[in-house]
Amino acid sequence: MESKVFTGRERKTSRKQILEKKKALDEIVKAASSPDKDHLASFPPFRHYQRNGLSVYLESGYGDKLSSPVKQYIQNLLKANMEGPYGSEWLTEEKVKRREMVAPEARYIFVQEDLNANRNQATGVETERASTDVIHGRGPIVGFVHYRFTVEEEIPVLYVYELQLEPHVQRKGLGKFLMQLIELIAHKNQMGAVVLTVQKENLFALNFYTSKLRYMISTISPSRVDPLIGLEKSYEILCKAFDHEAKATLQVPGDNP
Ligand SMILES: CC(=O)SCCNC(=O)CCNC(=O)[C@H](O)C(C)(C)COP(=O)(O)OP(=O)(O)OC[C@H]1O[C@@H](n2cnc3c(N)ncnc32)[C@H](O)[C@@H]1OP(=O)(O)O
């Protein structure tokens, strides 16, 4: 095969192109992550979810502006929901999640119960509830999404770090509703895909993302990078790509529905 020899000028051009692409990607991520941006503001119909006996409000949050009760709430819910799927890895993971929780780039959507509509409903998790006045005076938080804008394989992506709901609000369509909103936020902010990590032990979540929401195991998931490494790892990286470049980069050809 003939190999191409680059001239000095061609090498310079290609380096310039790489730097320009990196700069453009950084700008897209920076614009999406701007602290002045309330992502929920673009989607008023998603402020309130009222279905299947559930009535909740959504509010935006920021990793570096969480109050102490909200931080404690997040840690308690993570432990209640995730200690099982993580098994022996939990102690290490809990520390990682505690750090991730407060990063300035961490964005949140909090789900707050509508107290009037949900009065007398039993709660599922024994958590120290974040007080009602923590976020604009509505009812207690019953779940949250933690997401960020970042770059994977030169594709700007919205990475869902956590989607966590208390047991009593699970399986009522809320998870699907939140992920629909996340996809809209990703799209509106010029992301090429939504990416997330799921523990293999977490069968309901795996099924929820792959069967219900049509997420695919990504090319960046250990099992796709190298099947042997994949066997050693306890998680898969899933994605849903929106445009051609993101599909070609992050999704395995032939896996596409
Ligand atoms: C990136 C990550 O965060 S991975 C970790 C994910 N989080 C967790 O595992 C924490 C614990 N679990 C949860 O918080 C939630 O259950 C989630 C986020 C996994 C899913 O959210 P939910 O609100 O429970 O799911 P939702 O009600 O939207 O259900 C979606 C589908 O599951 C199915 N489903 C609903 N109820 C049931 C049930 N009782 N049994 C089996 N499947 C059900 C439905 O078919 C539904 O699809 P449909 O709308 O087409 O009918």
The ligand as an SDF file (V2000), in Angstrom:
LIG
                    3D

 51 53  0  0  0  0  0  0  0  0999 V2000
  -27.1790    6.4010   34.4260 C   0  0  0  0  0  0  0  0  0  0  0  0
  -27.7840    5.8880   35.6480 C   0  0  0  0  0  0  0  0  0  0  0  0
  -28.1560    6.6180   36.4840 O   0  0  0  0  0  0  0  0  0  0  0  0
  -27.9410    4.2030   35.8460 S   0  0  0  0  0  0  0  0  0  0  0  0
  -28.8450    4.0230   37.3450 C   0  0  0  0  0  0  0  0  0  0  0  0
  -30.3090    4.1320   37.1160 C   0  0  0  0  0  0  0  0  0  0  0  0
  -30.9870    4.3440   38.3900 N   0  0  0  0  0  0  0  0  0  0  0  0
  -31.3020    3.3740   39.2400 C   0  0  0  0  0  0  0  0  0  0  0  0
  -31.0680    2.1940   39.0060 O   0  0  0  0  0  0  0  0  0  0  0  0
  -31.9330    3.8190   40.5270 C   0  0  0  0  0  0  0  0  0  0  0  0
  -33.2060    3.0840   40.8380 C   0  0  0  0  0  0  0  0  0  0  0  0
  -34.1740    3.1260   39.7410 N   0  0  0  0  0  0  0  0  0  0  0  0
  -34.7470    4.2630   39.3010 C   0  0  0  0  0  0  0  0  0  0  0  0
  -34.4780    5.3470   39.7810 O   0  0  0  0  0  0  0  0  0  0  0  0
  -35.7790    4.1330   38.1910 C   0  0  0  0  0  0  0  0  0  0  0  0
  -36.4600    2.9330   38.3340 O   0  0  0  0  0  0  0  0  0  0  0  0
  -35.1910    4.1940   36.7590 C   0  0  0  0  0  0  0  0  0  0  0  0
  -34.5230    5.5390   36.5900 C   0  0  0  0  0  0  0  0  0  0  0  0
  -34.1940    3.0970   36.4880 C   0  0  0  0  0  0  0  0  0  0  0  0
  -36.3410    4.0690   35.7420 C   0  0  0  0  0  0  0  0  0  0  0  0
  -37.2930    5.0700   35.9700 O   0  0  0  0  0  0  0  0  0  0  0  0
  -38.8320    4.6780   36.2030 P   0  0  0  0  0  0  0  0  0  0  0  0
  -39.5800    5.9230   36.3980 O   0  0  0  0  0  0  0  0  0  0  0  0
  -38.8930    3.6780   37.2920 O   0  0  0  0  0  0  0  0  0  0  0  0
  -39.2000    3.9960   34.8160 O   0  0  0  0  0  0  0  0  0  0  0  0
  -40.5560    4.2570   33.9930 P   0  0  0  0  0  0  0  0  0  0  0  0
  -41.7440    4.1990   34.8810 O   0  0  0  0  0  0  0  0  0  0  0  0
  -40.3530    5.4770   33.1770 O   0  0  0  0  0  0  0  0  0  0  0  0
  -40.6290    2.9440   33.1590 O   0  0  0  0  0  0  0  0  0  0  0  0
  -40.1940    2.8230   31.8940 C   0  0  0  0  0  0  0  0  0  0  0  0
  -40.6760    1.5020   31.4220 C   0  0  0  0  0  0  0  0  0  0  0  0
  -40.5050    0.4800   32.3810 O   0  0  0  0  0  0  0  0  0  0  0  0
  -41.6520   -0.3890   32.3420 C   0  0  0  0  0  0  0  0  0  0  0  0
  -42.2180   -0.6600   33.6360 N   0  0  0  0  0  0  0  0  0  0  0  0
  -43.0310    0.1450   34.3350 C   0  0  0  0  0  0  0  0  0  0  0  0
  -43.4220   -0.4650   35.4450 N   0  0  0  0  0  0  0  0  0  0  0  0
  -42.8550   -1.6760   35.4340 C   0  0  0  0  0  0  0  0  0  0  0  0
  -42.8950   -2.7660   36.3170 C   0  0  0  0  0  0  0  0  0  0  0  0
  -43.6330   -2.7350   37.4450 N   0  0  0  0  0  0  0  0  0  0  0  0
  -42.1430   -3.8630   36.0130 N   0  0  0  0  0  0  0  0  0  0  0  0
  -41.4100   -3.8990   34.8900 C   0  0  0  0  0  0  0  0  0  0  0  0
  -41.3640   -2.8910   34.0090 N   0  0  0  0  0  0  0  0  0  0  0  0
  -42.0740   -1.7940   34.2900 C   0  0  0  0  0  0  0  0  0  0  0  0
  -42.7270    0.2280   31.5820 C   0  0  0  0  0  0  0  0  0  0  0  0
  -43.0200   -0.6740   30.5200 O   0  0  0  0  0  0  0  0  0  0  0  0
  -42.1580    1.5170   31.0930 C   0  0  0  0  0  0  0  0  0  0  0  0
  -42.2470    1.5830   29.7110 O   0  0  0  0  0  0  0  0  0  0  0  0
  -43.5690    2.1800   29.0270 P   0  0  0  0  0  0  0  0  0  0  0  0
  -43.6510    3.6170   29.4520 O   0  0  0  0  0  0  0  0  0  0  0  0
  -43.3080    1.9840   27.5890 O   0  0  0  0  0  0  0  0  0  0  0  0
  -44.7000    1.3770   29.5300 O   0  0  0  0  0  0  0  0  0  0  0  0
  1  2  1  0
  2  3  2  0
  2  4  1  0
  4  5  1  0
  5  6  1  0
  6  7  1  0
  7  8  1  0
  8  9  2  0
  8 10  1  0
 10 11  1  0
 11 12  1  0
 12 13  1  0
 13 14  2  0
 13 15  1  0
 15 16  1  0
 15 17  1  0
 17 18  1  0
 17 19  1  0
 17 20  1  0
 20 21  1  0
 21 22  1  0
 22 23  2  0
 22 24  1  0
 22 25  1  0
 25 26  1  0
 26 27  2  0
 26 28  1  0
 26 29  1  0
 29 30  1  0
 30 31  1  0
 31 32  1  0
 31 46  1  0
 32 33  1  0
 33 34  1  0
 33 44  1  0
 34 35  1  0
 34 43  1  0
 35 36  2  0
 36 37  1  0
 37 38  1  0
 37 43  2  0
 38 39  1  0
 38 40  2  0
 40 41  1  0
 41 42  2  0
 42 43  1  0
 44 45  1  0
 44 46  1  0
 46 47  1  0
 47 48  1  0
 48 49  2  0
 48 50  1  0
 48 51  1  0
M  END
$$$$
